Amino acid sequence: MFNSLGTVLDPKKSKAKYPEARVIVLDDNFNTFQHVANCLLTIIPGMSERRAWDLTIKVDKAGSAEVWRGNLEQAELYHEQLFSKGLTMAPIEKT
């Protein structure tokens, strides 16, 4: 008898992971360090005050910083929230 379950439970497809994305803040000439750090602290879950300041300094020095990486749906939410607070955002980068 032929077992058709092999075609339904393709191991390559069942192990496909959910899409992930990166949230990147860009440097600009109008947001203050304090505002950027406060936004990161209040919007990004698990963000410490120290990490928020480190990322804010990186944005200033390098021109951008990845502030969060993970599930695409969450990335879209954080991106929109940061953007709505006036931060300059790079387009979401899918990984």
C-alpha positions as CSV (number, residue, x, y, z in Angstrom):
1,M,0.0,0.0,0.0
2,F,1.3,3.5,-0.9
3,N,1.9,5.9,2.0
4,S,1.1,9.5,0.9
5,L,2.1,11.1,4.2
6,G,5.6,11.7,3.0
7,T,4.3,14.3,0.5
8,V,2.3,16.1,3.1
9,L,5.0,16.3,5.8
10,D,7.9,17.5,3.7
11,P,10.7,18.0,6.3
12,K,12.2,20.8,4.4
13,K,8.9,22.8,4.5
14,S,8.0,22.0,8.1
15,K,11.4,23.3,9.3
16,A,11.0,26.6,7.4
17,K,11.4,29.4,10.0
18,Y,9.3,32.5,10.3
19,P,10.6,35.6,8.4
20,E,12.9,37.7,10.5
21,A,13.8,41.3,10.1
22,R,16.1,44.1,11.4
23,V,15.0,47.4,12.8
24,I,17.6,50.1,12.0
25,V,17.6,53.7,13.3
26,L,19.4,56.3,11.1
27,D,21.3,59.4,12.2
28,D,19.6,62.7,11.6
29,N,20.2,66.4,12.4
30,F,17.1,67.0,14.5
31,N,16.6,64.3,17.1
32,T,18.4,64.7,20.4
33,F,20.4,61.9,22.0
34,Q,17.9,62.0,24.9
35,H,14.9,61.6,22.6
36,V,16.4,58.7,20.7
37,A,17.5,56.9,23.9
38,N,14.1,57.4,25.5
39,C,12.3,56.1,22.4
40,L,14.4,53.0,22.4
41,L,14.0,52.5,26.1
42,T,10.2,52.8,26.0
43,I,9.5,50.9,22.7
44,I,12.0,48.1,22.4
45,P,11.2,45.3,24.9
46,G,14.0,44.4,27.3
47,M,16.0,47.5,26.4
48,S,18.2,48.7,29.3
49,E,19.1,52.3,29.8
50,R,22.8,51.6,29.1
51,R,22.0,49.7,25.9
52,A,19.7,52.5,24.7
53,W,22.5,55.0,25.2
54,D,25.1,52.8,23.5
55,L,22.9,52.4,20.5
56,T,22.1,56.1,20.4
57,I,25.9,56.8,20.4
58,K,26.4,54.2,17.6
59,V,23.7,55.9,15.5
60,D,25.5,59.2,15.9
61,K,29.0,57.9,15.2
62,A,28.3,55.2,12.5
63,G,25.2,56.8,10.9
64,S,22.9,53.9,11.9
65,A,22.4,51.1,14.4
66,E,20.4,47.9,14.5
67,V,18.1,48.3,17.5
68,W,16.1,45.1,17.2
69,R,16.1,41.9,15.3
70,G,13.5,39.2,15.3
71,N,10.0,38.2,14.0
72,L,9.0,40.3,11.0
73,E,5.6,41.2,12.5
74,Q,7.1,42.6,15.7
75,A,9.8,44.4,13.7
76,E,7.1,46.2,11.7
77,L,5.4,47.2,15.0
78,Y,8.6,48.6,16.6
79,H,9.6,50.3,13.3
80,E,6.2,52.0,13.1
81,Q,6.3,53.1,16.7
82,L,9.8,54.5,16.5
83,F,8.9,56.3,13.2
84,S,5.8,57.8,14.8
85,K,8.0,59.3,17.6
86,G,10.0,61.1,14.9
87,L,13.0,58.9,14.6
88,T,14.6,58.5,11.1
89,M,14.3,54.9,10.2
90,A,15.8,52.7,7.5
91,P,13.4,50.4,5.6
92,I,12.9,47.1,7.5
93,E,15.6,44.7,6.4
94,K,14.4,41.1,6.1
95,T,17.0,38.5,7.1
